[in-house]
Each structure stands twice: as C-alpha cells, then as structure tokens.
C-alpha cells in the first residue's frame, strides 16, 4: 500500500511541476480558499493510480470530495497543500496522501516535487525521508521553533493572531509556512519543535500527523487529552516542549 501511495505522489508531482509558475485558471471555493486546475488534475492522477490497485477502497479528496464504497480503508488526499504558495511561485507546497482505517493511521506519503523530498511512514515502522529514517528534535522550548496551521474560518484567524502575539513568551520563534503537511513533516524530521493546528482540514494533516507520531513526537488536543484524526484543533510537538505549548493555547483559548 505504501508503494502505491509513493507512486501516486510521484506521478501527481509531475503534474504539479508542469503547472508551476505558469498562468493557471483559478477560482475561489465556498470557504474562500483557492483552487486551480493543477489541484484538480493532480488529484485525478493520484486517485487514478490508487484505484487501479485498490478499486474497492474509499476516497476523501480536497477537490473531489468523498467517494464511499463501504471499505474499511480510506485514502485521504490533498493534491496540493499550499495552493496559495503554488500560485504565487513560492516553492513551499506538497502532495499529501494518507491511508486510514476508521480513525487509525495505516500509512502516509508527503511529497514536494520541486525539492524531491519524499516523506513516508507506516504505522509501527518509523518515519523516513527519501529512505533515510529520522526522529523529532530534542530542543527545549527556550530554543524551540513552532509553526501554525489555520483554516479560512474567522475563529481560526483570531486565535492565530493571539498566538503570534503571545508565543514568544513560551518559545524562541514562530512561523507560518502556508502548508500544514510540510509543517508537520518538518516537525517530524527535527526542523521545528512544535505545530499548532487551528481548524485545519483532515486532508491537510492526516499524512503529516503519522510522520510526527512515527518519528517519536507527541500529539494531543488543546486540553492535553487524547487526539485522533477527527480533531482539527491540536498540538503536535517533539514532546519536550509540549507542556509549554499547552500553556500557550490554554492562555488564549
């Protein structure tokens, strides 16, 4: 299953590379987010590759919606996480593919076709980038860097503004990269120490959260309680700075 996801991501990546820095037709969806022909063409390619191998599986795609076939397995797909970056020529975006069974992770792939970074994980087998295993960092909060993922909802943006104004009381630096799944991948690989999801969508975080968990990271809801894929407000970290991140979100939420 993981090999199929990798093949789908790589073939989808060729579509994105073809469209990057070209004039693209675009439109606003009902939630005010951008969608382009690159998003739609890439998702079709990914689904085509996976369906050829697993025609009985369910699909949940950002652009194509839900295709329910009664299977216990579902593929959760974001063909272009970081669309606004993509249309503005900023090379911070990725394909996100996760295989889940109910609310349980099975496997995931995250692929940036420009840098050719291919992150992958299977439950119980660790996290990898281009075949090299990695783990989260052990940096403490005093030198920690965190990132934030938001949705288009007003509440999400309001909380994000408060976090930016309060975060430096708890950590060294805070960033917003515009691609939730890459922010989670970088956390998993040790490039950052924490990530706060403020209502991001399941297709944004499903693949990245498995990378974090398999790399030794920690994920909870905003109260510090158990997290699963149905919860879109959550704290992910290297574990070391988790108490400080919970203090941060509890101070403003």
Phi, psi and omega in degrees: 000319179297319180297324177294318178297320179296315178300316180297318180296317181292320177291322174295324179298326177296324177295315180296318179298323179298324185266345186297134180061036172239165178286117185244139169291135181219158177209163177265134175278177183299331180270012177073011174271157184273142169229141180235171176296335177294317176304309187291317180294321180293317179298319178300318179296315181299312181297320179301315181295315183290318181297329179297331181263322185230069184295342183271353184280157175276160178224141170229109181242148180300321184265322185271352181076205186258132173243105186261122180240009178082009179279157173280350181254137178227138174262125181252119193232130164241109185289340181205089178271110187114039184300319181297319174301314182303311184289340178263009176076019179263122189279040177245087180199165183200160168271136181235123180227125177231142172251124181233156176236101190069239174252023182251131176293142171243309182202159177206154176221136175231127187223123170260107186290342179281315179273347184061028171279120179241106179268140179212155178203148169232145182303126178083003185238005178088175181244146186221152169233117183051040176089354181258124182288144179220166177224167177293163178284171175243019179296146177270171185300325183299336177238016186277144174247130178236159175233167185229140173241132183238167170251183178276357182291146181301316181300317180300315181292323179294318178294320179300318180298320179293321179297316179298327181278343183248342193299325186288355171284343187243329183225174184280326185203154178223140182224159172231112186265339179087011175216100183305314186292327176288324177299320177290321178296319179293324174298313181300323183276355177095009178283333175226174183247345182201161178212136178244121177265121181247070177080023175294162186272158182303320180290340176286321191248349187301315181287318184292326181293326176294321176303314181297311183296318181287342177269005178095011179278182186227139178224132175221172169283181185292343178267358183089007180273178182302144180243146169218178188295347179279350186258118185262355169252115183204164177246126175240140183204177173284359181094319182295317185262009184301317179302320180292323179291323176294321176300318180299308184290326179291335181285343184235351183252000000 
